[in-house]
Amino acid sequence: MTDVAQAEALVFDRMPAWPSVRTETASSHGRILRETVVAERDQPPFDRVMMDGIAIAWRDWAAGRRNFDPIGTQAAGSPELTLRAPGQCIEIMTGAMCPGSADTIIPVERLRREGRLTLISEGTEVERGQFIHPRGSDRRKGDRLLEPGVRIGATEVAVIAGAGYAEIEVAALPRVAVISTGDELVPAGEPIARFQIRSTNEFSIEASLALAGLADIRRERLLDDESEILEAVEDLHHDHDALILSGGVSMGQFDFVPAVLQQHGAQVVFHGVAQRPGRPLLFASSHDGKPIFGLPGNPVSALVCLTRYVIPAFRRAAGLSDPMIEHAVLTEPVSRSGKLTYFMPVKLGWDDQGRQTAEPKPTNTSGDYISLAGTDGFIELPKGRESDPAGTVARVYRW
């Protein structure tokens, strides 16, 4: 049986890199950046005024001048005006270029008018260069602003647009088929017999991948029929970049997925991981290198395996930088078998020392998906221990 760390490494080693596509900057939010963004020009591109008021030459202030003759008004987005003689000022607006020959801004709150002249109020303290954002003080033309591997959010969109990119290169969203198998599964809205259950896995899998912005999903539901599953795998493999199956991966009479994948010509990389829940997890690589994940059918197991292996693998395939590793401190002791790595659902919080805490929220069984509501994810407790006392530090995986 494969160890957890080894299973992760085997998945990562066989994941392809998704291709890149170009998209409009306006619709790039949530995507994974695939090119370096460089500064189009100095930022700010000119000496930028930071306050409404007047622009003066510092030498006039230093010479004792306290009243100035306005010779014009310069708004943001208008061409640069220039002081032409001592004692002049230019009325200026926030965001405008600093006028030529001016090097100091006096804010409007410190000014008053007296006839034609603008007077600076008594007691005003003035420093040379105040309220001017110097050209190039943030970045210089050609500076690297964003590197590949970041998820594009609000701040990144602003940087990309500000650098003049109307389009940007991002990771393509892979087409992923999510297949739930089982005669007992019935979708919501359809009549259900007392011996059947509602189908949930395909919806939680789709939600996880969609919320992570990692895939374009197609959902399928199949009966426990070997020929039907094989036909679907053949068809869906042709039109998709990855397959995620749920159910049919254990060792029961109707667990056809391992045999189907062999008939399909896929290489089963591993089948069975030393963990709880989710021990029957299967990972395969198709004849042309497409990843195929076989998740257990029990909902808790399926979601744990998806979060622990599939989501990280898809992040890597998209070129997304590795996330910060998150840890938490157990609030209560946990007893378990030491033979398997244990994934314990938890509710996260904080203690009075500012440490992140993990309150154990065990499910009744791996089919008890209802108990996952209100949890934040799970912690990973390594094999080799029969118990983990309160205060144990464990790695966190959020749903």
Secondary structure, 3 states (H helix, E strand, C coil): CECHHHHHHHHHHHCCCCCEEEEEHHHCCCCEECCCEECCCCECCCCEECCCEEEECHHHHHCCCCEEEEEEEECCCCCCCECCCCCEEEEECCCCECCECCCEEEEHHHEEEECCEEEECCCCCCCCCCCEECCCCCECCCCEEECCCCECCHHHHHHHHHCCCCEEEEECCCEEEEEEECCCEECCCCCCCCCCEECCHHHHHHHHHHHCCCCEEEEEEECCCHHHHHHHHHHHHHHCCEEEEECCCCCCCCCCHHHHHHHHCCEEEEECECEECCCCCEEEECCCCCEEEEECCCHHHHHHHHHHHHHHHHHHHCCCCCCCCEEEEECCCEECCCCCEEEEEEEEEECCCCCEEEEECCCCCCCCHHHHCCCCEEEEECCCCCEECCCCEEEEEEC
